[in-house]
């Protein structure tokens, strides 16, 4: 009975206190993270760990959160898909046609669904093609023609089969990329072949490669991959949104190609205000900007959320399920006093208030 009273109170207060958060169409996105879990390599979820997830329950949870964007999954880092009868084998034991049903249900709530693809990590690909990746390290897949053909076939298949609104691209780097102090490439045989394709000259040998040559090679590899991914995604669905998340927005690998100018949405995964502001100067006129709140990036939501609202930047959060396949009800995050929370709980409580147009001091008013 107490829970019912609270829900009714919340409904009434939402009507009377509703505020427009940073513009009516500000991106308000969240992800219940099926990537991370137990039983898989590198901290990834084992294939099938969340296979009984109920799309109806998930969509309702996101609606309660106040989201207008659901970050969902086409293919997890373990390499298995979240929809049935696709190009990529589905998660073992997948109970529902999860992504397809989620897209259909979300439209009733006027929410977009974005399907996740990790460019640099796919455990199934690593197992099936040990000669085409830095298999022992994880998240280390060279952007060969063979891999791009596989990745793009998966992207096209997911878009056509599920009618998803867009795709989210994560770890869009060459091996070791995404950070300023990246290690040199190993130049395994497939990378030597890529060098000849991209640079138009014979590979000079590991001992002779210069830093400048490697940087140029990395940039050309990103450029080729982006052109193919964009062509395939927009060909499958012309209004498909392509969302790039990047930890190092100013990575050298992104220079001298069209990626940041052409991507539809760009997110600063590190979440810091300086890098978020820098995105304005790196992108095209139609690119929408997002920043991230997560426990690991250690940003203060009481600073990041109002700053994002002022800058008209979208907001995004994510969290691995505590138990089962979903997170606790949103009512608990809204009823809790913020000074009793920390980490992911604090991030979620602040985002839930902002996403629902409620004041930060809800429900106390103090």
Secondary structure by P-SEA (a helix, b strand, c coil): caaaaaaaaaaaaaaaaccccccccccbbbbcccccccccccccccccccccccaaaaaaaaaaacccccccccccccccccccccccccccccccccaaaaaaaaaaacbbbbbbbbccccaaaaaaccccccccccccccccaaaaaaaaaaaaaaaaaccccbbbbcccccccccccccccccccaaaaaaaaaaccccccccccccaaaaaaaaaaaaaaaaaaaaaaaaaacccbbbbbbbccccccccccccccccccbbbcccccaaaaaaccccccccbbbbbbbccccccccccaaaaaaaacbbbbbbbcccccccccccccccccccccccaaaaaaaaaaaaaacccccccccc
